Amino acid sequence: MKYTSIYFLLFIALICCNSGCSESEKWNESPFTATGTITLSGDDTSIFGNVLEANYLAIGTNSEEIMIVDQTQVVEAAQDGGFQITTTDPTKSHFNLMVTNEDIFVSITDNNLTHVYSCTTPVTYNVGCGLFSINLDINNRTLTLTQATVRSFDTDRILNLSGKITWTEN
């Protein structure tokens, strides 16, 4: 879990660098109900499966990034004006997916092992997400991934993500 937090903070920093946010960047207080499926393909799917089911979604205050969590997690308002994510049953697999129109960060925890993947566009130190692979439309409340490519932080293995997520207000 400690490493997931570090990777999460690094990804937030990456998003902030790309979108120009300050240290006071927060996520909107109200999480949205998310529906849809992201299908995974690649070697690591034998470890944690090939489907991510969305449950909640939060939008960054600059409205250029989203975070999606699954049904094993609850998103609640935090005292600092942002929100917190609580895993309802840590023994079950769960994921966090953060997306901008240029970056993807996915953290999948299974059997107490966390697998972290990411991509950036344009390519910097990481693998590119793929040309036209991310379509994040905040106004129409849709995210479509088309063979988006992410690389493992630990093993350099590749995962491909495809699917559509939509969201509505709670």
C-alpha positions as CSV (number, residue, x, y, z in Angstrom):
1,M,0.0,0.0,0.0
2,K,2.9,2.4,0.8
3,Y,4.2,2.1,-2.8
4,T,0.7,2.7,-4.2
5,S,0.5,6.0,-2.3
6,I,3.9,7.1,-3.7
7,Y,2.9,6.2,-7.2
8,F,-0.4,8.0,-6.7
9,L,1.4,11.2,-5.5
10,L,3.8,10.9,-8.4
11,F,0.9,10.7,-10.9
12,I,-0.9,13.7,-9.3
13,A,2.4,15.6,-9.7
14,L,2.6,14.5,-13.4
15,I,-1.0,15.6,-14.0
16,C,-0.3,18.9,-12.3
17,C,2.8,19.5,-14.4
18,N,0.8,18.8,-17.6
19,S,-2.3,20.8,-16.6
20,G,-0.7,23.7,-14.7
21,C,-2.3,23.1,-11.3
22,S,-0.9,24.3,-8.0
23,E,-0.1,22.5,-4.8
24,S,-3.6,23.3,-3.6
25,E,-5.2,21.2,-6.3
26,K,-8.2,19.2,-5.0
27,W,-10.8,16.9,-6.3
28,N,-14.4,18.1,-6.4
29,E,-16.3,17.3,-3.2
30,S,-19.2,15.3,-4.8
31,P,-18.3,11.9,-6.3
32,F,-20.4,10.7,-9.2
33,T,-21.9,7.3,-9.8
34,A,-20.0,5.7,-12.7
35,T,-21.0,2.8,-14.9
36,G,-19.2,0.9,-17.5
37,T,-16.4,-1.6,-18.1
38,I,-12.7,-1.3,-19.0
39,T,-11.4,-4.5,-20.6
40,L,-7.8,-5.4,-20.1
41,S,-5.5,-7.4,-22.3
42,G,-1.9,-8.4,-21.7
43,D,0.3,-10.8,-19.7
44,D,-0.7,-9.6,-16.3
45,T,-4.4,-10.3,-16.8
46,S,-3.7,-13.8,-15.6
47,I,-2.9,-12.3,-12.2
48,F,-6.0,-10.1,-11.7
49,G,-8.4,-10.7,-14.5
50,N,-9.4,-8.8,-17.6
51,V,-12.3,-6.5,-16.5
52,L,-12.5,-3.4,-14.4
53,E,-16.1,-2.4,-13.4
54,A,-16.5,1.3,-12.5
55,N,-18.5,2.3,-9.5
56,Y,-17.6,5.9,-8.4
57,L,-15.9,8.7,-10.2
58,A,-14.5,12.1,-9.1
59,I,-13.5,15.0,-11.3
60,G,-10.5,17.3,-10.5
61,T,-11.2,20.9,-9.7
62,N,-9.6,22.0,-13.0
63,S,-12.1,19.7,-14.8
64,E,-9.3,18.0,-16.8
65,E,-8.8,14.8,-14.9
66,I,-11.0,12.0,-13.4
67,M,-10.5,9.2,-10.9
68,I,-12.5,6.0,-11.1
69,V,-12.8,3.4,-8.4
70,D,-14.6,0.0,-8.3
71,Q,-17.4,-1.4,-6.2
72,T,-15.1,-2.5,-3.4
73,Q,-14.3,1.2,-2.5
74,V,-16.4,4.1,-1.2
75,V,-15.7,7.7,-2.1
76,E,-16.7,10.1,0.7
77,A,-16.3,13.8,1.3
78,A,-13.2,14.6,3.4
79,Q,-12.8,17.3,6.1
80,D,-10.3,19.2,3.9
81,G,-12.9,19.8,1.2
82,G,-11.7,17.0,-1.1
83,F,-12.6,13.4,-0.8
84,Q,-11.2,10.2,0.6
85,I,-11.3,6.6,-0.8
86,T,-12.0,3.8,1.6
87,T,-11.7,0.2,0.6
88,T,-14.6,-1.7,2.1
89,D,-12.9,-5.1,2.0
90,P,-9.1,-5.0,1.6
91,T,-9.1,-8.8,1.0
92,K,-10.9,-8.3,-2.4
93,S,-9.3,-7.1,-5.5
94,H,-9.7,-3.4,-6.2
95,F,-8.5,-0.7,-8.6
96,N,-8.0,3.1,-9.0
97,L,-7.9,4.5,-12.5
98,M,-6.9,8.2,-13.1
99,V,-7.2,9.7,-16.5
100,T,-6.6,12.9,-18.4
101,N,-6.6,13.4,-22.1
102,E,-2.9,12.8,-22.0
103,D,-2.2,10.4,-19.2
104,I,-3.4,7.2,-17.5
105,F,-2.5,5.8,-14.1
106,V,-4.0,2.5,-13.0
107,S,-3.4,0.7,-9.7
108,I,-4.8,-2.8,-9.3
109,T,-4.5,-4.6,-5.9
110,D,-5.0,-8.3,-5.8
111,N,-4.0,-10.7,-3.0
112,N,-2.4,-7.8,-1.2
113,L,-0.1,-7.1,-4.1
114,T,-0.4,-3.8,-5.9
115,H,0.3,-3.5,-9.6
116,V,0.9,0.0,-10.9
117,Y,0.8,1.0,-14.6
118,S,0.9,4.3,-16.4
119,C,1.4,6.1,-19.7
120,T,1.9,9.7,-20.8
121,T,1.3,11.5,-24.1
122,P,3.5,12.9,-25.5
123,V,6.0,10.2,-24.4
124,T,8.4,11.4,-21.7
125,Y,10.0,8.8,-19.5
126,N,7.2,6.3,-19.9
127,V,5.3,4.5,-22.6
128,G,3.0,6.5,-24.8
129,C,-0.8,5.9,-24.3
130,G,-1.4,5.4,-28.0
131,L,-2.5,7.8,-30.7
132,F,-6.2,8.7,-30.2
133,S,-6.5,6.1,-27.4
134,I,-8.0,8.4,-24.8
135,N,-11.3,10.3,-25.3
136,L,-12.2,12.1,-22.1
137,D,-15.3,14.3,-22.5
138,I,-16.1,15.9,-19.2
139,N,-19.1,17.9,-20.5
140,N,-20.8,14.8,-21.9
141,R,-19.6,12.7,-18.9
142,T,-17.9,9.9,-20.9
143,L,-14.5,8.3,-21.0
144,T,-13.7,6.0,-23.9
145,L,-10.4,4.1,-24.0
146,T,-9.4,2.4,-27.3
147,Q,-6.4,0.1,-26.9
148,A,-4.7,2.5,-24.5
149,T,-1.3,1.2,-23.6
150,V,0.1,1.4,-20.0
151,R,3.3,0.0,-18.7
152,S,4.0,-1.6,-15.3
153,F,6.2,0.3,-13.0
154,D,7.7,-2.9,-11.7
155,T,8.0,-5.3,-14.6
156,D,7.7,-3.1,-17.8
157,R,4.9,-5.4,-18.9
158,I,2.2,-3.8,-21.1
159,L,-1.5,-3.7,-20.5
160,N,-4.0,-2.5,-23.1
161,L,-7.2,-0.9,-21.9
162,S,-10.4,-0.5,-23.9
163,G,-14.0,0.4,-22.9
164,K,-16.4,3.2,-22.0
165,I,-17.3,4.7,-18.7
166,T,-20.2,7.2,-18.2
167,W,-21.2,9.0,-15.0
168,T,-24.1,10.7,-13.4
169,E,-24.5,12.9,-10.3
170,N,-25.4,11.1,-7.0
